[in-house]
Amino acid sequence: MGAMADANVLGLIPARGGSKGIRRKNLREVEGGPLIEYSIRAGLESSVIDSVVVSTDHEEIAEVANAIGARVPFMRPPALATDEAPTAPVITHALEELRGRGEEYEAFVLLQPTSPLRTAIHIDDAFSIFEDSNADSVVSVYPTCEERWERTEEGAQKLNYNDAGKRRQDREPEYVVNGAIYVTDTSQFLETGKPITGIVGLYEMSERESVDVDTHFDLWLVRKIVKKWGHNV
């Protein structure tokens, strides 16, 4: 990859109206602003993103996004806004809609609106890894040294750290995808249909910065974190 300093980069925020866990989740208030505002502002403040576009099927989300400064040049069709709809077709739809308007992007940064603690600095740092390496995609992660097990018919089996005589602090970490940032080469994505594709680079964030708002507990936690430490945790 590499050598993309002059690339045209899209910041894409997928924000559908429906949500099983928390109704109207993307519009829920977090310390004075809707949840989605944190991701829009991170994209707008990033030095690498040329255009921040929100893909939504929801008129109020579109109005809020426009008011904050993002673009909503198209509405997402209902078939791509169900609980079951995967993210890849949503990205493809956005890229095709934008291409139809004469906009081509060499790379895109997918910013899930449920990751409000990811900042413009995180985006720029993740993009630097993408730009300075031969990675086709970079994904944000947080480290963990937790043991994981699975149930089997022969009883529970360890999935990792089979040499677990080691103390937790002496283990090499594994990495959990946190959903906050996906940087992807557009041509690689269109070829494979996967946001994490080809040679993959990891961008490490802290577990606290990685909170993904899926449940009412997550929303409560994010509000507490932002209130105590502010957005730049």
Salt bridges, closest charged atoms under 4 A:
GLU37 OE2 - ARG41 NE 2.67
GLU60 OE1 - ARG24 NH1 2.76
ASP83 OD1 - ARG16 NH2 2.48
ASP83 OD2 - LYS20 NZ 3.89
GLU97 OE2 - HIS93 NE2 3.55
GLU97 OE1 - ARG101 NH1 2.80
GLU103 OE2 - ARG71 NH2 2.55
GLU104 OE2 - ARG99 NE 3.29
GLU146 OE2 - ARG168 NH2 2.80
GLU147 OE1 - LYS158 NZ 3.49
GLU147 OE2 - ARG171 NH2 2.97
ASP163 OD2 - LYS166 NZ 4.00
ASP170 OD2 - ARG167 NE 2.96
GLU174 OE1 - ARG148 NH2 2.83
GLU209 OE2 - HIS122 NE2 3.28
ASP214 OD1 - LYS25 NZ 3.95
